[in-house]
Amino acid sequence: MIKSIIQKNGFVILDGALATELEKAGCDLNHRLWSAKILAEDPDRIKRVHQLYFEAGADCAITSSYQAVPDGFLQAGFSSETAKSLIQLTFSLAVNARDSFWESYSGTDRPKPFVAASIGPYGAYLADGSEYRGGYSLTKEELIAFHRPRVELLVEAGADFFACETLPSLLEAEALVDLLTEYPGVSAWFSFSCKDGAHISDGTPIESCAAMLDHADVAAAVGINCTPLHYAEELVQRLSSKTDKPVIVYPNSGEIYDASTNQWHGDSSVDSFQAHAETWADHGAGLIGGCCRTGPDEIRQLTALRCRIKEGLA
């Protein structure tokens, strides 16, 4: 799937931020469930965001399950059965949005988009910004136990490809590799949050992450996400030097997230997103998209860039 798109079109175009678009639509996400609370309040808004990204040119929709875990819903007052239903709804919303788009799509120049079921890190459940720090004190076995219920529910819903994203530690990636290996036919990309151009959030060199995942059969791609845009070029180069697998990059806008206020601060670099993306593609990135504070405009820029590259104009 990923390799065929890369071979035909140069790189896979991912989607952009979900929460950013939901907030633009008027949703209040100031809650420990973050965008997952909209699953119960107005799921059609999530489906509409998926549709916007497909219309912008995305080859992939990442589901709204990033912060959707059973314990999180239970702590928010939902029943166990409702929690399970909402987690599985994340997958059906993305699939239905894809199928509706594809039924009306009249072009012939793109593959049918696919869906990646999001597995956010343990730190996302904590809702304290830990996914940008790492270092929470769980063993590998405890991390596997935490992630297992959501993975099982999404597999039951039909997911066979996962986006293990914003991982702040190598240990959590190892736990997810071990867990997903238990499910035949399942594969995933693994992307890390990084604190600079050389290290993931807990201080592990990005090359160590690439080397570990290069030997993991379940890993279809390895890379970075929700990392400041200006670090991405160096990180892509470092990753490409240590793995033959496709490199994935979908950074945030460059702003800094303050978990105490649930606000983003600082300067955005999205005005130069297309120029940065061209550099990532030149350095071998095979999957490119946007994370927090990016939107359909950035995905349209990627669509235009890919057209230019295929026409030999870039």
N, C-alpha and C positions, 0 to 999 in steps of 0.2 A: 504493500500500500504506500508507505512513505517513500521507499526506494523508487517505485515506479513513477510517482509524481516528480521526484527529483530528476530522474532520468529524462522525463519528457519535458518538464518545465523549468528546470534549474534549481528551484527550491519550493518548499511547501509554504503556503501563506496561512499563518495561524490567525486567530481572531485577536481582539483587543480586550480591554477591561470590561468586565460585567458590571461591577459595582459603580464605576464611574458613569456608565450610561443609565443605570437605574436611578442614581442620584439626580442626573440631568432630567429624568422623567418625573421627578418629584418624590421619589421614595426616601423615607427616613431610614438610614442604615446604622444609626447610632445605637447599636445593640450588640451583645456578645455573639449573636448568630450572624451578624453582618448581612450579606446579601441573602443568606439562607432563610431569613425571616420572611422574605417576599414569597417564598415557596408556599407559605400558608396564607399570606395576605392577598397576593395578586400574581399567580404564576404566569398568567398570559403576558405580563410585562417582561418576564425572563425570556419567554419564547420570542417575543418581539425583538429583544436585543440580539438573540441568536440570528434571527432573520436579517437584521440590519447588517450583521457581519458577513453573512452569506452574500447579500446584495452588494457589499463592498468588495467581494472577491475572495473571501476566506475559503480555504480548502478544508478547514477543520473548525468545529465548535468544541470548546472546552465546557463541560457541564458546570452547573451551579452547586456542585457538591463539595467545593473546597472547604467550607466550614460547616458542612452538614454531617454531623456524627450523632449517633443515638444519644449519648450522654448529654450533648449540648442541647438537644431538643427536650430531653427529660428535665434538665435543669431549668429550662424556660417554661415548663408547665405542660408540655405536650405528653400524650400517652405514648406508650411503647409502640403500639400499632400505628399511630399517626406518624411517629418518628420514622418508622420503617417505610411507610407510604411516601412520605415527603422525600426521603433519600432516593427512592426509586423513581420518583417523579422527576428528579433532576435529569435523569437519562432520557426518559420519554419526551420531555419538553424539547431537548436538543434534537432528538431523532425526528420528532414531528415537525420541528422548524425546518430541518434539513429536507425532509421528504416534501413538505409543502413548497419550499423553494425550488426543489429539483423538478417537480411536476410542472412548474410554470417557466422554468429556464429554457430558453430557445436557442442558446448558443451551442457551439460544438468544440470550444477551445479550452475546456477545463474538465478535469475528472470529477466524478461525483464526490462531494465533500464527505468526510468521515467525522465521527464523534469520539472525543477523548474524555473519559470519565475522570474528573478531577479528584485527586487524593491530596488534600492539603496536609501540612505537617501537624504534629502534635501541638506545636506552638500556636497554630491558628485556633485550635479548640480553646487554649488558655486565654486567647483574646487579650494578650498583654504585650504584643510585639515580639514575642519570643522567636518567631520565624525569621526575624532579622538579627537575632543574637545567637541562637542555639544554646547548648549547654544545659538544657533541662535534664534533670538527673533521673533518667529512666534507663533500664537495661535494654538490650536488644529484644529480649523476650517480652518485656513489658510494652515496648513499642509495637511488636507484632500483635500482641493481644489488643492493643488500642485500635489498630488499623483494621483488624480482621472483620468486625461486624459490618463496617461500611463496604469493604471490598466484597464480602459475600452477598450483600444486598444488591450491589451494582452488577455483579456477575449474574445473579438471578434475574435482574431486569434486562439482561442481554448484552451488557458491556463486555467487550473482549480486548479493548485497548484503553489504557489508563495514562493519565498525566500526573505523575508523582512530582509535585511542583512546590517551589519555594522551600526546598529542603535546606535547613541550616546546618546539618551535620552529616558526616559520612556514615555514622552509625545508623541514622534513620534510613538512609538509602540502602544500607546493607539489610536492615530489617525488612524493608519493603521488597527487596529482591528475593529474600528467603520466603516471604509470604506469597508473593505473586507466582513464584515457581511452583507452588502447590496446585495451581489452577491450569490444567492443560489448555493450550491454545490462546492463553492470555499473554499479552506483551505490553510494554509501557515505555514512555520516555521518562527520564529522570533529570530534573532541572533544579539547580541550587540557587539560593539567595547568596549574594557575595558582598563582602565588606570593602573590597578594593579590586584591583585588576589581577590579583593573583590568588586570593584566598576566599573560601566560602565563609559564611557568617561565624562559624565556630573556630576559624583560624586554619582549617585544613587546606593545604595547597590544592588548587583546582585540578592539577595534574594527577594527584592521588585519586581523586574522585573518578576522573576519566579512565585511569588505569584499572580501577576496580570494576567499573561498569563495562569496560571493553571485553571482559571475560564473562560477563553475565548474559546468558542466552535470552533472558526475558527482557533485556534492555534493547529497545529498538533505536534509541537516540539518547544523547547525553548533552547537557548544556546548562544554561542559566536563565533565570527569570526574576522579575521584580527586583532587579538590581539597577542602580543608576546607569542610565544610558551611556555615560561617558566612560564607564569601565568595560563596556561590552567588547570593544575591538580587541583589547589585550586578552581578555578571557577567551574569546573565540580562537585566537591564535594559540593560546596555551592548550586548550582542549583539542584542537586539531592535531597538535604535535603528539598526543598521547592516545588517540583512539582512531580506529578506522570507521567507527559508526558515525552516522549523521550527527552533526552538531546543531543543537537547538538554541535559539536566542530570542527571548521576548522580554526585554527590559521595561522598567517603568520610565516615567518621564524625566527622572533625575531629581525629582523633589524628595524630601525626607518625611517619613511618616512618624507622627507623634502618637503613640498608642494611648497616652494619658488623656488626650483630647480628641482622638480619632480624626485628626486633621493632617493635611499635607502642607509642608512649608518649603520655602526655597525656590530656586529657579528651575523652570522647565526647559528641556532641550528638544521638545518635540518639533519645533520649527525646522530643525535640521534632520528630522527622522529619516527621510528618504536617502539623504547623503550618507548617514551612518549605516543604514541598511545595505546600501551598495557596497560599502567597505566590508561589512560582515559577509556578504555573499562572495566577495572577492577572496576572502580568507577561508572560504569553504563552508560557511554556515548552510545547512540544508533545510532548516525549518526556521522561519522568521515571523515574528508577530509582535504584539505589544502587551504589556501588563498594565498595572495601575496607572491611571491618568492618561491613558491612550484611548483612542476610539476609532470609529469607522473612517475618519479622515486619514489616519495613519495606515489603515488597512488598504484604503484606496491608493495611497502612495506606493505601497508594496505591489499592488496589482499593476500600477503603471510602470514601476521599476522592472517587474518581471517581463512585461511586454517589450520594454526597451532592450532588455538583455537578450530576449529571444530574437529580436529584430537586428541585433548587433549594433545597437545605438548607444549602449551604456559604456 
